[in-house]
Amino acid sequence: GVVLMGFGLGGAAIFALWARLIAAPIWTKDAHAPAMRLRYVFEISGRLFYVLALWLTPLSSATLILQATPLVVVGGAALFMGERVGWRRWLAIALGLCGVLLILRPGTASFTPLSIFAVLGMLGFAGRDLASRAAPKTISLQALGFFGFVAIFVAGLFLWLLQPLFATQPAPPVELIPLAIALSGATLAGVAAYACLMTAMRTGDVSAVTPFRYTRLIFGTVLGLVIFGERLDPAMVVGSGLIVLSGLFLVARGRMATTRRP
């Protein structure tokens, strides 16, 4: 929780400095628009629940479940934003969600109720992306980043308050200098990634942009297998395969839909 709060404060400070350097407004009337309020709620819930999933469940399974975010975003863009999504992409979305069910396996002995945190985090991130798309265009990228990282700080505060409920042993001692270096690097990388993601979500076709986020699957799974000694069972492999294939299909269909537009 403390690390997440530090990450949020650092990112908010960078975006605030960036906004000041280019004279981009942050505190505007549009910052309180309904879409922005929804974005704050989804950002906080997504960060909170996904960090809980990373803490309490295997990294590989949490990463695989998160990859359903583009599926939900594409479906949500069609349902709530009027974006055209044909039956083929709806079928791909359904198959990808079936892959999530294969990973979760509800009703079986291998089902872990704590995996629901990963699902809730995924839904939070999908809602954030859709709300970012619907946010007033007058809101600067710097303002979006500032409020986004403030939401991360709030999520870290909630996590810090909830930590005693889930902690099974005292936190190990931490050396401040290595932690500060790691947190600084993570903050800089997070700010750059956040800026690129928000730019793509606001200016590009949602159906074409979001599937590229599947690259996280590779890094999360490899880290879980190599560093933490986790294992992928056949159901997880099949489920992740369905998710990846669905994402690749959405990429192809999204490009076709974009090129057909006048």
C-alpha positions as CSV (number, residue, x, y, z in Angstrom):
1,G,0.0,0.0,0.0
2,V,2.8,2.4,0.9
3,V,4.6,1.6,-2.3
4,L,1.5,2.2,-4.4
5,M,0.9,5.5,-2.6
6,G,4.5,6.6,-3.4
7,F,4.0,5.6,-7.0
8,G,0.8,7.6,-7.3
9,L,2.3,10.7,-5.7
10,G,5.3,10.6,-7.9
11,G,3.3,10.2,-11.1
12,A,0.9,12.9,-10.1
13,A,3.8,15.3,-9.4
14,I,5.4,14.6,-12.8
15,F,2.1,15.2,-14.7
16,A,1.6,18.4,-12.6
17,L,5.0,19.6,-13.5
18,W,4.5,18.7,-17.2
19,A,1.2,20.6,-17.2
20,R,2.9,23.7,-15.6
21,L,5.7,23.7,-18.2
22,I,3.3,23.8,-21.1
23,A,0.6,25.8,-19.4
24,A,-2.0,23.1,-19.7
25,P,-4.9,23.5,-17.2
26,I,-5.6,20.8,-14.7
27,W,-8.4,22.1,-12.4
28,T,-11.2,22.8,-14.9
29,K,-14.9,22.4,-14.9
30,D,-14.7,19.5,-17.3
31,A,-12.5,17.6,-14.7
32,H,-15.8,17.1,-12.8
33,A,-17.8,15.8,-15.8
34,P,-19.8,12.6,-15.3
35,A,-17.4,10.6,-17.5
36,M,-14.4,11.8,-15.4
37,R,-16.1,10.9,-12.1
38,L,-16.7,7.4,-13.5
39,R,-13.1,7.3,-14.5
40,Y,-11.9,8.1,-11.0
41,V,-14.1,5.3,-9.6
42,F,-13.0,2.7,-12.1
43,E,-9.3,3.7,-11.8
44,I,-9.4,3.3,-8.0
45,S,-11.2,0.0,-8.1
46,G,-9.1,-1.4,-10.9
47,R,-5.8,-0.6,-9.2
48,L,-7.0,-1.8,-5.7
49,F,-8.5,-5.1,-6.8
50,Y,-5.7,-6.0,-9.2
51,V,-3.0,-5.3,-6.7
52,L,-4.9,-7.5,-4.3
53,A,-4.9,-10.2,-7.0
54,L,-1.2,-9.8,-7.5
55,W,-0.6,-10.1,-3.8
56,L,-2.9,-13.0,-3.0
57,T,-3.0,-15.1,-6.2
58,P,-0.3,-16.4,-8.6
59,L,1.1,-13.8,-10.9
60,S,0.6,-15.9,-14.0
61,S,-3.2,-16.4,-13.4
62,A,-3.8,-12.8,-12.5
63,T,-1.9,-11.7,-15.6
64,L,-3.9,-14.1,-17.8
65,I,-7.2,-12.8,-16.4
66,L,-6.2,-9.2,-17.0
67,Q,-5.9,-9.9,-20.7
68,A,-9.6,-10.0,-21.0
69,T,-9.6,-6.2,-20.6
70,P,-9.5,-5.6,-24.3
71,L,-12.5,-7.9,-24.9
72,V,-14.6,-6.0,-22.3
73,V,-13.5,-2.7,-23.8
74,V,-14.4,-3.6,-27.3
75,G,-17.8,-5.0,-26.2
76,G,-18.4,-1.9,-24.0
77,A,-17.5,0.4,-26.8
78,A,-20.2,-1.3,-28.9
79,L,-22.8,-1.3,-26.1
80,F,-22.3,2.2,-24.6
81,M,-20.5,4.3,-27.2
82,G,-22.1,3.2,-30.5
83,E,-19.0,1.7,-32.0
84,R,-19.7,-0.8,-34.8
85,V,-18.7,-4.4,-33.8
86,G,-19.8,-7.2,-36.2
87,W,-20.9,-10.6,-35.2
88,R,-17.5,-12.1,-35.9
89,R,-15.9,-9.8,-33.3
90,W,-18.7,-10.6,-30.8
91,L,-18.0,-14.3,-31.3
92,A,-14.3,-13.6,-30.6
93,I,-15.2,-11.7,-27.5
94,A,-17.4,-14.7,-26.3
95,L,-14.6,-17.2,-27.0
96,G,-12.1,-15.0,-25.1
97,L,-14.4,-14.8,-22.1
98,C,-14.7,-18.6,-22.2
99,G,-11.0,-18.7,-22.0
100,V,-11.2,-16.6,-18.8
101,L,-13.7,-19.1,-17.4
102,L,-11.2,-21.9,-18.2
103,I,-8.6,-20.1,-16.2
104,L,-10.9,-19.5,-13.3
105,R,-12.7,-22.9,-13.4
106,P,-15.6,-21.9,-11.0
107,G,-17.3,-24.8,-9.3
108,T,-14.3,-27.0,-9.4
109,A,-11.8,-27.9,-6.7
110,S,-9.1,-25.9,-8.3
111,F,-11.1,-22.7,-8.2
112,T,-9.6,-19.9,-6.0
113,P,-12.2,-17.4,-4.8
114,L,-9.4,-14.8,-4.4
115,S,-9.1,-14.9,-8.2
116,I,-12.3,-12.8,-8.3
117,F,-10.0,-9.9,-7.3
118,A,-8.3,-10.2,-10.7
119,V,-11.7,-10.2,-12.5
120,L,-12.8,-7.1,-10.5
121,G,-9.5,-5.4,-11.4
122,M,-9.9,-6.2,-15.0
123,L,-13.5,-4.8,-15.1
124,G,-12.2,-1.6,-13.4
125,F,-9.5,-1.1,-16.0
126,A,-11.9,-1.7,-18.8
127,G,-14.3,0.9,-17.3
128,R,-11.4,3.3,-16.9
129,D,-10.5,3.0,-20.6
130,L,-14.1,3.5,-21.8
131,A,-14.5,6.5,-19.5
132,S,-11.3,8.0,-20.8
133,R,-12.7,7.6,-24.3
134,A,-15.9,9.4,-23.3
135,A,-14.1,12.2,-21.3
136,P,-14.4,15.7,-22.6
137,K,-11.8,16.4,-25.3
138,T,-11.0,19.7,-23.6
139,I,-9.3,17.9,-20.8
140,S,-5.6,17.8,-21.4
141,L,-3.5,14.6,-21.4
142,Q,-1.6,16.0,-18.4
143,A,-4.8,16.5,-16.4
144,L,-5.9,12.9,-17.2
145,G,-2.5,11.7,-16.0
146,F,-2.6,13.8,-12.9
147,F,-6.0,12.6,-11.8
148,G,-5.2,9.1,-12.8
149,F,-2.2,8.9,-10.5
150,V,-4.1,10.6,-7.7
151,A,-6.5,7.8,-8.1
152,I,-3.6,5.4,-7.8
153,F,-2.6,7.1,-4.5
154,V,-6.2,6.7,-3.2
155,A,-6.1,3.0,-4.2
156,G,-2.8,2.6,-2.3
157,L,-4.4,4.2,0.8
158,F,-7.3,1.8,0.7
159,L,-4.8,-1.1,0.2
160,W,-2.8,0.1,3.2
161,L,-5.9,0.2,5.3
162,L,-7.0,-3.3,4.2
163,Q,-3.5,-4.8,4.5
164,P,-4.0,-6.1,8.1
165,L,-7.0,-8.2,6.9
166,F,-5.0,-10.2,4.4
167,A,-1.4,-10.2,5.8
168,T,-0.3,-13.6,7.1
169,Q,3.0,-12.4,8.4
170,P,4.8,-9.1,9.2
171,A,6.3,-7.2,6.3
172,P,10.1,-7.8,5.9
173,P,12.5,-4.9,6.4
174,V,13.2,-2.8,3.3
175,E,16.3,-0.9,2.4
176,L,15.2,2.7,1.6
177,I,17.8,3.6,-1.1
178,P,17.2,0.5,-3.3
179,L,13.4,1.0,-2.8
180,A,13.7,4.6,-3.8
181,I,15.7,3.8,-6.9
182,A,13.2,1.1,-8.0
183,L,10.2,3.3,-7.2
184,S,11.7,6.2,-9.2
185,G,12.3,4.0,-12.2
186,A,8.9,2.4,-12.0
187,T,7.2,5.9,-11.7
188,L,9.0,7.2,-14.8
189,A,8.1,4.1,-16.8
190,G,4.5,4.2,-15.5
191,V,4.1,7.9,-16.5
192,A,5.4,7.2,-20.1
193,A,3.2,4.2,-20.5
194,Y,0.2,5.9,-19.1
195,A,0.6,8.9,-21.4
196,C,0.9,6.6,-24.5
197,L,-2.1,4.5,-23.4
198,M,-4.3,7.5,-22.8
199,T,-3.3,9.1,-26.1
200,A,-4.1,5.9,-28.0
201,M,-7.4,5.4,-26.2
202,R,-8.6,8.9,-26.9
203,T,-7.6,9.3,-30.5
204,G,-7.6,5.8,-31.9
205,D,-10.3,3.2,-32.7
206,V,-10.9,1.4,-29.4
207,S,-11.4,-1.9,-31.2
208,A,-8.0,-1.6,-33.0
209,V,-6.0,-0.2,-30.1
210,T,-6.8,-2.2,-27.0
211,P,-5.8,-5.7,-28.3
212,F,-2.2,-4.6,-28.4
213,R,-2.1,-4.6,-24.6
214,Y,-1.9,-8.4,-24.8
215,T,1.9,-8.1,-24.8
216,R,1.6,-8.0,-21.0
217,L,0.7,-11.6,-21.0
218,I,4.2,-12.6,-22.2
219,F,6.0,-10.7,-19.5
220,G,3.6,-11.6,-16.6
221,T,3.6,-15.3,-17.5
222,V,7.4,-15.5,-17.9
223,L,8.0,-13.7,-14.6
224,G,5.6,-16.0,-12.8
225,L,7.2,-19.2,-14.3
226,V,10.8,-18.2,-14.1
227,I,11.1,-16.1,-10.9
228,F,8.2,-17.4,-8.8
229,G,8.2,-21.0,-9.9
230,E,4.6,-21.1,-10.9
231,R,3.1,-23.6,-13.3
232,L,0.5,-23.5,-16.0
233,D,-1.9,-26.4,-16.2
234,P,-3.6,-27.5,-19.4
235,A,-6.8,-25.6,-18.7
236,M,-4.8,-22.3,-18.2
237,V,-2.9,-22.9,-21.4
238,V,-6.0,-23.5,-23.4
239,G,-7.8,-20.6,-21.8
240,S,-4.9,-18.2,-22.5
241,G,-4.8,-19.5,-26.1
242,L,-8.4,-18.6,-26.6
243,I,-7.8,-15.1,-25.1
244,V,-4.8,-14.5,-27.4
245,L,-6.5,-15.8,-30.5
246,S,-9.5,-13.7,-29.8
247,G,-7.2,-10.6,-29.3
248,L,-5.4,-11.3,-32.6
249,F,-8.7,-11.6,-34.4
250,L,-9.9,-8.3,-32.9
251,V,-6.7,-6.7,-34.1
252,A,-7.3,-7.9,-37.7
253,R,-11.0,-7.0,-37.8
254,G,-10.3,-3.7,-36.2
255,R,-7.8,-2.8,-38.9
256,M,-10.3,-3.9,-41.6
257,A,-13.1,-1.8,-40.1
258,T,-10.7,1.2,-39.9
259,T,-9.6,0.9,-43.6
260,R,-13.2,0.6,-44.8
261,R,-14.3,3.9,-43.3
262,P,-14.4,6.9,-45.8
